[in-house]
Amino acid sequence: MTRRRFIYFNGEPYEVTLDHQQPVARHDEVLWNDRSYTNLKATDGTPIDSRAKHREYMRANGLTTMDDFKDTWQGAEKQREAVFKGQDPHRRREVERAIYEVQNGRGRRG
């Protein structure tokens, strides 16, 4: 009896030789080296083909990436939601001051 070997691709069986080796998927290489920077240039033509060069270019030109603002944006989102829900801590003070000024004759007159 002869052994047979199959691999499945999109649910379809394909017969392969007994010594067939599946190629190793190396999709994670980009995470471990500077491959994503290969031949990369800034808009002014400066080569930034490594992480170190990219960091130095950004620092020298006063630039940043959007991931530096992740916490800032999340905090601002929470503040906006609180304002929309009427939870603005400054609103109560402003209303109290406005009532006080109107009651004491210092309010705006139009």
C-alpha positions as CSV (number, residue, x, y, z in Angstrom):
1,M,0.0,0.0,0.0
2,T,1.4,3.4,-1.0
3,R,1.1,6.3,1.3
4,R,-0.3,9.5,-0.1
5,R,-0.1,13.0,1.4
6,F,-2.4,15.9,0.9
7,I,-2.5,19.6,1.8
8,Y,-5.7,21.6,1.9
9,F,-5.9,25.0,0.3
10,N,-9.3,26.9,0.6
11,G,-10.9,23.6,1.4
12,E,-9.6,21.7,-1.6
13,P,-7.2,18.8,-1.2
14,Y,-3.9,18.8,-3.2
15,E,-1.7,15.8,-3.4
16,V,2.0,16.4,-2.6
17,T,5.1,14.3,-2.3
18,L,6.0,12.6,0.9
19,D,9.0,14.9,1.4
20,H,7.1,18.1,0.7
21,Q,7.9,20.9,3.1
22,Q,5.3,23.7,3.7
23,P,7.0,27.1,3.3
24,V,7.3,28.9,6.6
25,A,5.1,32.0,6.8
26,R,7.4,34.9,7.8
27,H,4.8,37.6,7.9
28,D,6.1,38.7,11.3
29,E,9.6,39.6,10.1
30,V,8.5,43.2,9.7
31,L,8.0,43.4,13.4
32,W,11.5,42.3,14.2
33,N,13.7,44.3,11.8
34,D,13.8,47.5,9.7
35,R,12.4,45.8,6.6
36,S,9.5,48.3,6.5
37,Y,12.0,51.1,6.2
38,T,13.8,49.7,3.1
39,N,14.4,52.4,0.6
40,L,12.2,54.8,2.5
41,K,12.7,58.5,2.0
42,A,11.1,61.6,3.6
43,T,9.2,64.0,1.4
44,D,12.3,66.2,1.1
45,G,14.3,63.2,-0.1
46,T,16.2,62.5,3.1
47,P,16.8,58.7,3.5
48,I,15.1,57.3,6.6
49,D,15.8,53.7,5.9
50,S,16.0,52.6,9.5
51,R,14.2,53.2,12.8
52,A,17.1,55.2,14.2
53,K,17.2,57.5,11.1
54,H,13.5,57.9,11.2
55,R,13.5,58.9,14.9
56,E,16.4,61.3,14.3
57,Y,14.7,62.9,11.3
58,M,11.4,63.3,13.2
59,R,13.2,64.8,16.2
60,A,15.4,67.2,14.1
61,N,12.3,68.5,12.2
62,G,10.0,68.8,15.2
63,L,7.6,66.1,13.9
64,T,5.9,63.2,15.6
65,T,3.7,60.3,14.8
66,M,0.0,60.1,15.6
67,D,0.5,57.3,18.2
68,D,2.1,59.9,20.5
69,F,-1.3,61.4,20.9
70,K,-3.3,58.2,21.7
71,D,-3.8,59.1,25.4
72,T,-4.4,62.7,24.6
73,W,-7.2,61.9,22.2
74,Q,-8.8,59.3,24.5
75,G,-8.8,61.8,27.3
76,A,-10.4,64.5,25.1
77,E,-13.0,62.0,24.0
78,K,-14.0,61.4,27.6
79,Q,-14.2,65.1,28.3
80,R,-16.4,65.7,25.3
81,E,-18.7,62.9,26.4
82,A,-19.0,64.4,29.9
83,V,-19.8,67.8,28.4
84,F,-22.5,66.3,26.1
85,K,-24.0,64.6,29.2
86,G,-24.0,67.9,31.1
87,Q,-21.2,66.9,33.5
88,D,-19.0,69.9,32.7
89,P,-17.5,70.9,36.1
90,H,-17.1,74.6,35.0
91,R,-20.7,75.0,34.0
92,R,-22.1,75.2,37.5
93,R,-19.6,77.9,38.5
94,E,-20.3,79.9,35.4
95,V,-24.1,79.8,36.0
96,E,-23.7,80.7,39.6
97,R,-21.5,83.7,38.7
98,A,-23.9,84.8,36.0
99,I,-26.9,84.7,38.5
100,Y,-24.8,86.6,41.1
101,E,-23.9,89.3,38.7
102,V,-27.4,89.7,37.4
103,Q,-28.8,89.9,41.0
104,N,-26.2,92.5,42.0
105,G,-26.6,94.7,39.0
106,R,-23.3,93.8,37.4
107,G,-24.7,91.7,34.6
108,R,-24.6,92.7,30.9
109,R,-27.2,95.0,29.7
110,G,-28.1,94.9,26.2
